[in-house]
Amino acid sequence: MHIVQVVLDAPIDKYFDYRYQPSSGGEGMPLVGQLVTVPFGRRTAVGLVVGTGDASDVPPENLKDAGYCFQEIPPLGKAWLDLCRFAASYYHRTLGEVALSVLPKMVRQGKQKAIGKALAALAQEQKKESPVPVDMPVLNASQQQAVETILHAEGFFPVLLYGVTGSGKTEVYLRAVAEKLRQSPDAQVLLMVPEINLTPQLEARVRARFPAEDIAVLHSRLSEGQRLRNWLAAVTGTARIILGTRLSVMVPAPNLALIVVDEEHAPSYKQQEGLRYSARDLSVWRANYLKIPVVLGSATPSLESWHHVQTGRYRQMALPERAMEHASYPAVSLIDTSKEPIVDGLTQPLVEAVRRRLAKGEVSLLFLNRRGFAPVITCNACGWVSQCHRCSAYMVYHKAGRLLRCHHCGLARIVPRHCPDCGNLDLQALGRGTQRIEENIRQQFPEARVLRIDADSTSRKGSLQKALEDIYQGKVDIVIGTQMVAKGHDFQNLTLVGVLDPDTALFSHDYRAGERLFSQLMQVAGRAGRSVAGPDANPAQVMIQTRYPGHPLYQAMCQRRYDAYVGELMEERRIAGFPPFGYQALLTAEAKSIDKAMAFLQGAKGLIDRQQGITVSDAIPMAVMRVANVERAQLLLESASRPALQGVLSDWLPKLKGLKTSVKWQVEIDPLSI
């Protein structure tokens, strides 16, 4: 009797035994790492084989027969299974939840015809023509040293590639990738980016550099058919270059020789739903397991990675200068808004600077990380504000269509003609979003070609790429944008960046806010002066409107001293015991009433038996307490010891799972915001 042990995509931490009958065609026993269909309750599910044998502890009369074995998909490999086991253990999920959830939807659903069709298409694809030689830029000394260091590394070798914006980090990646592929005909490389919006630009550059290679692109905006095809190309080894966002870290590529994590500091590497893993951290674990190099690139490294450099765990390679000829790092100046009045979002010095760039035929970028026309509408007579009745947040005014929209739950409604409370007809828009800045700029500079890039203006498929192409082709004079344009783009002839309202992050309750703001400002500043058209162009410039020009963050920006500012942050974190000097887990609860959520958390706190070495805070409502009529609260666990925290969680979580409650709860390890 053939027995297969299977795990399923379910919060059940156990293996399920099934009897397997070889097919009449001589199909043999499934191997560990293969996928099979099995009956589970009233449905047929796809399971992952994690063990095989000739006997089972389950009585023979209770065993059910496994169905189809996906022999056409190669076994997913011990290395990948061990990655899933580690993620399941560290993030306290079941192996089935981890391993099955990261597979393409068509594989999880057992779509045999779709899988067969995709594999047939891969097999029939023509071998690509010999590559056309590509002109490669000459590396400077720092770039050359970084490439050689990566390539001469033996075994596990984590490198923090710390380079200013425009220093040519991508070129270092591509040279290292080319050499790894040359060294072995089967080698694969994984190149990760934090944002879907950055993928097309990097993809075009990678395809141009490696025209003979099959490149598997993986991100959440692909169609299910595209994701299946690219996943299979990676699994079978057909694709030697895998380019993707955080989900690509879990692709079962059998021959990985190098992992690159671009913009390693980006919060988007942390999954915020379901299995809340850090793709950056799993990349480092995977490289360690495989004994291969991993390159973490950033102009503003995360404090965790910076700490690893300081303690000797990572090797740092610096790229201190911009790579392109004639490209200069912009001078940063501060506009004190306590002395220079803001009119419609802009101070006069910034307006004049835009005017000078426009006269020279150069491009300006105005950065405001707040979409919509205004954050809130209010009645001056009685104080009414546009509060979302489903969330503890305000509804943002979008002038197009005269809509109020909640950016938390998506609720939209028409702007009232009068105050709902007192009937006053004079409702005022308070604050400014990108739409309001765009309106002002068009009035100030009617002759300019103005383009706004945010989530609203690029909601249609292909609209973002069209907008970016217009900038690349010189069809735009003034760009107004959110963080969508802050990183990863080489805009031609962009010489001025104006930052409009960064101060709110200085007073956030989130202890990571300063780190994120500095990173954001460095990234958007880096768009200026990367490639300047002609020797007569003005020196690149960044102008930041702030009421607090003496703040250490802004002073460090002016001096381009990330190391100085990060030193202050590290000392603050050390004193407070925050990461990277401490470890955290966050239990969140959602219920119809805040009292019920809080009561659950207080009860959960009482179930913690072993508290030695950890600190458990009191339950508190979340910063945005209500979203879509669901009340939310949280409980924070902290420790200076990762093993101590993990030990408490291992004892505690089974007790929570045993509770009968209507409260929806989850635990996040290493939360990015609390």
Stockholm file with secondary structure:
# STOCKHOLM 1.0

chainA/1-674         MHIVQVVLDAPIDKYFDYRYQPSSGGEGMPLVGQLVTVPFGRRTAVGLVVGTGDASDVPPENLKDAGYCFQEIPPLGKAWLDLCRFAASYYHRTLGEVALSVLPKMVRQGKQKAIGKALAALAQEQKKESPVPVDMPVLNASQQQAVETILHAEGFFPVLLYGVTGSGKTEVYLRAVAEKLRQSPDAQVLLMVPEINLTPQLEARVRARFPAEDIAVLHSRLSEGQRLRNWLAAVTGTARIILGTRLSVMVPAPNLALIVVDEEHAPSYKQQEGLRYSARDLSVWRANYLKIPVVLGSATPSLESWHHVQTGRYRQMALPERAMEHASYPAVSLIDTSKEPIVDGLTQPLVEAVRRRLAKGEVSLLFLNRRGFAPVITCNACGWVSQCHRCSAYMVYHKAGRLLRCHHCGLARIVPRHCPDCGNLDLQALGRGTQRIEENIRQQFPEARVLRIDADSTSRKGSLQKALEDIYQGKVDIVIGTQMVAKGHDFQNLTLVGVLDPDTALFSHDYRAGERLFSQLMQVAGRAGRSVAGPDANPAQVMIQTRYPGHPLYQAMCQRRYDAYVGELMEERRIAGFPPFGYQALLTAEAKSIDKAMAFLQGAKGLIDRQQGITVSDAIPMAVMRVANVERAQLLLESASRPALQGVLSDWLPKLKGLKTSVKWQVEIDPLSI
#=GR chainA/1-674 SS CEEEEEECSSSCCSCEEEEECCCTTCCCCCCTTCEEEEEETTEEEEEEEEEEESCCSSCGGGCEECCCBCTTSCCCCHHHHHHHHHHHHHTTCCHHHHHHHTSCHHHHTTCHHHHHHHHHHHHHSCCCCCCCCCCCCCCCHHHHHHHHHHHTCCSSEEEEEEECTTSCHHHHHHHHHHHHHHHCTTCEEEEECSCGGGHHHHHHHHHHHCTTSCEEEECTTSCHHHHHHHHHHHHTTCCSEEEESGGGGGCCCTTEEEEEEETTTCGGGBCCSSSCCBHHHHHHHHHHHHTCEEEEEESSCCHHHHHHHHTTSSEEEEECSCCSTTCCCCEEEEEETTTSCCBTTBCHHHHHHHHHHHHTTCEEEEECSCCSSBSEEEETTTCCBCBCSSSSSBCEEETTTTEEECTTTCCEEECCSSCTTTCCSCEEEESCCHHHHHHHHHHHCTTSCEEEESTTTTCSTTHHHHHHHHHHTTCCSEEEECGGGSSSCCCTTEEEEEECCCGGGGGCSCTTHHHHHHHHHHHHHTTTTSSCSSTTSCCCEEEEEESCTTSHHHHHHHHTCHHHHHHHHHHHHHHHTCTTSSEEEEEEEEESSHHHHHHHHHHHHHTCCCCTTEEECCCEEEEEEEETTEEEEEEEEEESCHHHHHHHHHHHHHHHHTCCCSCEEEEEESCSCC
#=GC SS_cons         CEEEEEECSSSCCSCEEEEECCCTTCCCCCCTTCEEEEEETTEEEEEEEEEEESCCSSCGGGCEECCCBCTTSCCCCHHHHHHHHHHHHHTTCCHHHHHHHTSCHHHHTTCHHHHHHHHHHHHHSCCCCCCCCCCCCCCCHHHHHHHHHHHTCCSSEEEEEEECTTSCHHHHHHHHHHHHHHHCTTCEEEEECSCGGGHHHHHHHHHHHCTTSCEEEECTTSCHHHHHHHHHHHHTTCCSEEEESGGGGGCCCTTEEEEEEETTTCGGGBCCSSSCCBHHHHHHHHHHHHTCEEEEEESSCCHHHHHHHHTTSSEEEEECSCCSTTCCCCEEEEEETTTSCCBTTBCHHHHHHHHHHHHTTCEEEEECSCCSSBSEEEETTTCCBCBCSSSSSBCEEETTTTEEECTTTCCEEECCSSCTTTCCSCEEEESCCHHHHHHHHHHHCTTSCEEEESTTTTCSTTHHHHHHHHHHTTCCSEEEECGGGSSSCCCTTEEEEEECCCGGGGGCSCTTHHHHHHHHHHHHHTTTTSSCSSTTSCCCEEEEEESCTTSHHHHHHHHTCHHHHHHHHHHHHHHHTCTTSSEEEEEEEEESSHHHHHHHHHHHHHTCCCCTTEEECCCEEEEEEEETTEEEEEEEEEESCHHHHHHHHHHHHHHHHTCCCSCEEEEEESCSCC
//
